[in-house]
């Protein structure tokens, strides 16, 4: 079992036990949706082979299509244009840094590598994604999309120089890199963000709750419930 799959299983346990509820709320996801995505990634990675686009270019459903689909959803749900631009800039920066690590910094010879390069890329992507994206949502987007961008940069360079090296988005070790980068970026964002919020005396959404895909005021929800109850009583001629 790969590290990426282990990460997904751990996240599933956290969701089942309710420990991931706060993070899911901030990412505009509910428990069932998150578990469905995780199961889809695992099954697709195991049972669906890579889809060949060209002779040297292929994509993986579990390691590329589903994580990218989630990243796009989170991008669309961003509250402001500023947050969307931050996600774009963070993703591009993450992709460039991963490519630089891959091309110029880490040793090319396997015997000189003391750690699996894909894990180095994933951890680096997670750290950069958080520093640039800041929010849990943007950290995940930048972690996932940054890995894809680094692969696309290499694919473009190979094409320009007529190098027949294959590019497999989300396949083989890339699925671990993508999943670890996205999940670890969110973990870093949650730990650092939670610590900062506690030091600052709480979060700006402490008087809000997540309902119907958005944050709403607790008082607003309570007033709404009272209003609905009053309407029902009047309709049933309970009011005197």
Kinemage of the C-alpha trace (Angstrom):
@kinemage 1
@onewidth
@group {chain A} dominant
@subgroup {mainchain}
@vectorlist {calphas} color= white
{ca unk a 1} P 0.000 0.000 0.000
{ca unk a 2} L 1.405 3.393 -1.001
{ca unk a 3} L 1.830 6.401 1.284
{ca unk a 4} L -0.876 8.261 -0.642
{ca unk a 5} L -3.407 5.495 0.005
{ca unk a 6} L -2.449 5.422 3.692
{ca unk a 7} L -3.092 9.173 3.844
{ca unk a 8} L -6.554 8.652 2.372
{ca unk a 9} L -7.396 5.914 4.874
{ca unk a 10} L -6.273 8.111 7.789
{ca unk a 11} L -8.393 10.986 6.481
{ca unk a 12} L -11.382 8.624 6.174
{ca unk a 13} L -10.983 7.616 9.830
{ca unk a 14} L -10.820 11.270 10.878
{ca unk a 15} L -14.023 11.961 8.940
{ca unk a 16} L -15.826 8.968 10.487
{ca unk a 17} L -14.852 10.068 13.997
{ca unk a 18} L -15.897 13.667 13.331
{ca unk a 19} L -12.395 15.046 13.893
{ca unk a 20} L -12.237 16.478 10.374
{ca unk a 21} L -15.579 18.300 10.544
{ca unk a 22} L -14.074 21.747 11.077
{ca unk a 23} L -11.719 21.387 8.113
{ca unk a 24} L -14.483 20.055 5.853
{ca unk a 25} L -16.730 22.973 6.820
{ca unk a 26} L -14.058 25.453 5.820
{ca unk a 27} L -13.567 23.646 2.514
{ca unk a 28} L -17.340 23.697 1.794
{ca unk a 29} L -17.613 19.895 1.968
{ca unk a 30} L -19.758 17.563 4.036
{ca unk a 31} L -18.853 14.134 5.420
{ca unk a 32} L -20.599 12.038 2.773
{ca unk a 33} L -19.172 14.035 -0.116
{ca unk a 34} L -15.634 13.818 1.253
{ca unk a 35} L -15.906 10.063 1.857
{ca unk a 36} L -17.367 9.570 -1.605
{ca unk a 37} L -14.422 11.399 -3.165
{ca unk a 38} L -11.913 9.333 -1.179
{ca unk a 39} L -13.573 6.041 -2.149
{ca unk a 40} L -13.702 7.148 -5.802
{ca unk a 41} L -9.982 7.998 -5.776
{ca unk a 42} L -9.016 4.656 -4.228
{ca unk a 43} L -11.190 2.568 -6.565
{ca unk a 44} L -10.191 4.507 -9.669
{ca unk a 45} L -6.501 4.273 -8.807
{ca unk a 46} L -6.720 0.507 -8.280
{ca unk a 47} L -9.094 -0.578 -11.033
{ca unk a 48} L -8.993 2.024 -13.834
{ca unk a 49} L -5.851 2.045 -15.999
{ca unk a 50} L -4.250 5.197 -17.334
{ca unk a 51} L -5.997 6.846 -20.270
{ca unk a 52} L -3.618 7.529 -23.160
{ca unk a 53} L -4.148 10.926 -24.778
{ca unk a 54} L -1.141 10.664 -27.076
{ca unk a 55} L 1.734 8.218 -27.387
{ca unk a 56} L 3.693 9.965 -24.626
{ca unk a 57} L 0.908 11.628 -22.653
{ca unk a 58} L -1.610 9.921 -20.372
{ca unk a 59} L -3.845 10.739 -17.400
{ca unk a 60} L -4.991 8.778 -14.376
{ca unk a 61} L -8.580 9.103 -13.112
{ca unk a 62} L -7.828 8.570 -9.430
{ca unk a 63} L -4.581 10.520 -9.265
{ca unk a 64} L -5.421 13.391 -11.621
{ca unk a 65} L -9.032 13.753 -12.775
{ca unk a 66} L -10.774 13.429 -9.390
{ca unk a 67} L -8.307 15.569 -7.354
{ca unk a 68} L -8.337 18.220 -10.082
{ca unk a 69} L -12.130 18.152 -10.156
{ca unk a 70} L -12.188 18.772 -6.402
{ca unk a 71} L -9.636 21.573 -6.746
{ca unk a 72} L -11.776 23.233 -9.430
{ca unk a 73} L -14.873 22.936 -7.217
{ca unk a 74} L -13.052 24.558 -4.294
{ca unk a 75} L -11.790 27.311 -6.605
{ca unk a 76} L -15.321 28.060 -7.802
{ca unk a 77} L -16.562 28.197 -4.198
{ca unk a 78} L -13.944 30.790 -3.215
{ca unk a 79} L -15.579 33.769 -1.513
{ca unk a 80} L -13.767 36.567 -3.355
{ca unk a 81} L -11.804 37.233 -6.543
{ca unk a 82} L -8.808 38.036 -4.344
{ca unk a 83} L -8.903 34.535 -2.919
{ca unk a 84} L -9.158 33.055 -6.423
{ca unk a 85} L -6.142 35.042 -7.614
{ca unk a 86} L -4.224 33.928 -4.539
{ca unk a 87} L -5.036 30.305 -5.408
{ca unk a 88} L -3.839 30.804 -9.002
{ca unk a 89} L -0.590 32.479 -7.959
{ca unk a 90} L 0.034 29.867 -5.253
{ca unk a 91} L -0.528 27.018 -7.734
{ca unk a 92} L 1.839 28.463 -10.336
{ca unk a 93} L 4.516 29.213 -7.731
{ca unk a 94} L 4.228 25.713 -6.281
{ca unk a 95} L 4.534 24.157 -9.738
{ca unk a 96} L 7.640 26.170 -10.607
{ca unk a 97} L 9.360 25.334 -7.316
{ca unk a 98} L 8.644 21.604 -7.713
{ca unk a 99} L 10.066 21.723 -11.239
{ca unk a 100} L 13.215 23.513 -10.024
{ca unk a 101} L 13.691 20.904 -7.293
{ca unk a 102} L 13.218 18.126 -9.809
{ca unk a 103} L 15.411 19.592 -12.525
{ca unk a 104} L 18.216 21.376 -10.732
{ca unk a 105} L 18.430 20.534 -7.020
{ca unk a 106} L 17.694 16.884 -6.254
{ca unk a 107} L 20.276 14.379 -7.556
{ca unk a 108} L 19.314 12.610 -10.772
{ca unk a 109} L 21.085 9.346 -9.889
{ca unk a 110} L 18.814 6.943 -7.944
{ca unk a 111} L 21.717 5.682 -5.792
{ca unk a 112} L 22.375 9.254 -4.604
{ca unk a 113} L 18.808 9.765 -3.416
{ca unk a 114} L 18.258 9.067 0.296
{ca unk a 115} L 14.499 9.689 0.123
{ca unk a 116} L 11.880 9.059 -2.518
{ca unk a 117} L 11.852 12.246 -4.685
{ca unk a 118} L 8.071 12.171 -5.040
{ca unk a 119} L 7.753 12.602 -1.272
{ca unk a 120} L 10.169 15.529 -1.339
{ca unk a 121} L 8.072 17.144 -4.078
{ca unk a 122} L 4.887 16.505 -2.100
{ca unk a 123} L 6.213 17.960 1.160
{ca unk a 124} L 7.730 20.958 -0.641
{ca unk a 125} L 4.475 21.519 -2.506
{ca unk a 126} L 2.490 21.347 0.726
{ca unk a 127} L 4.679 23.922 2.495
{ca unk a 128} L 4.753 26.333 -0.450
{ca unk a 129} L 1.020 25.835 -1.077
{ca unk a 130} L 0.199 26.860 2.483
{ca unk a 131} L 2.598 29.818 2.580
{ca unk a 132} L 1.176 31.157 -0.681
{ca unk a 133} L -2.462 30.111 -0.354
{ca unk a 134} L -2.863 30.550 3.428
{ca unk a 135} L -6.425 29.208 3.671
{ca unk a 136} L -7.209 25.473 3.914
{ca unk a 137} L -9.033 25.626 0.610
{ca unk a 138} L -6.289 27.434 -1.294
{ca unk a 139} L -3.606 25.242 0.272
{ca unk a 140} L -5.297 22.135 -1.141
{ca unk a 141} L -5.789 23.744 -4.550
{ca unk a 142} L -2.166 24.864 -4.790
{ca unk a 143} L -0.854 21.521 -3.534
{ca unk a 144} L -2.761 19.505 -6.140
{ca unk a 145} L -2.568 21.901 -9.086
{ca unk a 146} L 1.078 22.771 -8.378
{ca unk a 147} L 2.112 19.140 -8.859
{ca unk a 148} L 0.191 19.010 -12.146
{ca unk a 149} L 1.765 22.267 -13.345
{ca unk a 150} L 5.278 20.925 -12.674
{ca unk a 151} L 4.502 17.857 -14.800
{ca unk a 152} L 3.072 20.028 -17.580
{ca unk a 153} L 6.181 22.223 -17.570
{ca unk a 154} L 8.331 19.135 -18.107
{ca unk a 155} L 5.945 17.837 -20.795
{ca unk a 156} L 6.143 21.139 -22.707
{ca unk a 157} L 9.940 21.151 -22.505
{ca unk a 158} L 10.058 17.556 -23.745
{ca unk a 159} L 7.786 18.445 -26.648
{ca unk a 160} L 9.841 21.510 -27.633
{ca unk a 161} L 13.076 19.540 -27.546
{ca unk a 162} L 11.514 16.487 -29.213
{ca unk a 163} L 12.274 14.256 -26.229
{ca unk a 164} L 10.068 11.117 -26.281
{ca unk a 165} L 9.812 10.906 -22.485
{ca unk a 166} L 6.300 9.917 -21.284
{ca unk a 167} L 4.184 12.234 -19.131
{ca unk a 168} L 1.685 10.485 -16.893
{ca unk a 169} L -0.514 12.920 -14.958
{ca unk a 170} L -1.549 11.341 -11.671
{ca unk a 171} L -0.171 7.917 -12.489
{ca unk a 172} L 2.524 5.768 -10.859
{ca unk a 173} L 4.323 7.758 -8.121
{ca unk a 174} L 2.590 10.958 -9.192
{ca unk a 175} L -0.633 9.896 -7.475
{ca unk a 176} L 1.201 9.812 -4.137
{ca unk a 177} L 2.786 13.193 -4.818
{ca unk a 178} L -0.556 14.780 -5.679
{ca unk a 179} L -2.503 13.304 -2.764
{ca unk a 180} L 0.198 13.913 -0.154
{ca unk a 181} L 0.734 17.485 -1.360
{ca unk a 182} L -2.971 18.346 -1.196
{ca unk a 183} L -3.734 16.637 2.123
{ca unk a 184} L -0.520 17.743 3.858
{ca unk a 185} L -1.064 21.332 2.722
{ca unk a 186} L -4.500 21.303 4.379
{ca unk a 187} L -3.056 19.770 7.563
{ca unk a 188} L -0.390 22.480 7.761
{ca unk a 189} L -3.002 25.162 7.099
{ca unk a 190} L -5.270 23.746 9.808
{ca unk a 191} L -2.554 23.415 12.462
{ca unk a 192} L -1.002 26.819 11.787
{ca unk a 193} L -4.363 28.504 11.207
{ca unk a 194} L -5.883 27.065 14.380
{ca unk a 195} L -2.844 28.139 16.395
{ca unk a 196} L -3.005 31.680 15.015
{ca unk a 197} L -6.745 31.922 15.662
{ca unk a 198} L -6.322 30.842 19.276
{ca unk a 199} L -3.527 33.341 19.818
{ca unk a 200} L -5.719 36.073 18.309
{ca unk a 201} L -8.652 35.191 20.569
{ca unk a 202} L -10.747 33.112 18.163
{ca unk a 203} L -11.873 32.945 14.574
{ca unk a 204} L -13.867 35.576 12.744
{ca unk a 205} L -16.524 32.895 12.084
{ca unk a 206} L -17.030 31.884 15.723
{ca unk a 207} L -20.587 33.270 15.618
{ca unk a 208} L -21.364 31.372 12.413
{ca unk a 209} L -22.185 27.819 11.390
{ca unk a 210} L -21.871 25.884 8.127
{ca unk a 211} L -25.276 25.196 6.585
{ca unk a 212} L -26.425 24.546 3.037
{ca unk a 213} L -22.916 24.948 1.608
{ca unk a 214} L -22.277 28.372 3.186
{ca unk a 215} L -21.474 29.975 6.537
{ca unk a 216} L -24.507 31.641 8.130
{ca unk a 217} L -24.979 33.506 11.381
{ca unk a 218} L -26.029 31.352 14.327
{ca unk a 219} L -28.387 34.109 15.451
{ca unk a 220} L -29.769 34.401 11.932
{ca unk a 221} L -30.450 30.669 11.860
{ca unk a 222} L -32.106 30.803 15.278
{ca unk a 223} L -34.297 33.729 14.231
{ca unk a 224} L -35.242 31.863 11.071
{ca unk a 225} L -36.274 28.784 13.079
{ca unk a 226} L -38.347 30.912 15.453
{ca unk a 227} L -40.028 32.619 12.513
{ca unk a 228} L -40.853 29.279 10.876
{ca unk a 229} L -42.244 27.885 14.142
{ca unk a 230} L -44.419 30.981 14.601
{ca unk a 231} L -45.736 30.650 11.065
{ca unk a 232} L -46.636 27.004 11.656
{ca unk a 233} L -48.483 27.869 14.854
{ca unk a 234} L -50.460 30.608 13.141
{ca unk a 235} L -51.283 28.241 10.280
{ca unk a 236} L -52.529 25.651 12.778
{ca unk a 237} L -54.569 28.306 14.657
{ca unk a 238} L -52.454 27.803 17.768
{ca unk a 239} L -51.846 31.535 18.165
{ca unk a 240} L -54.435 33.350 20.272
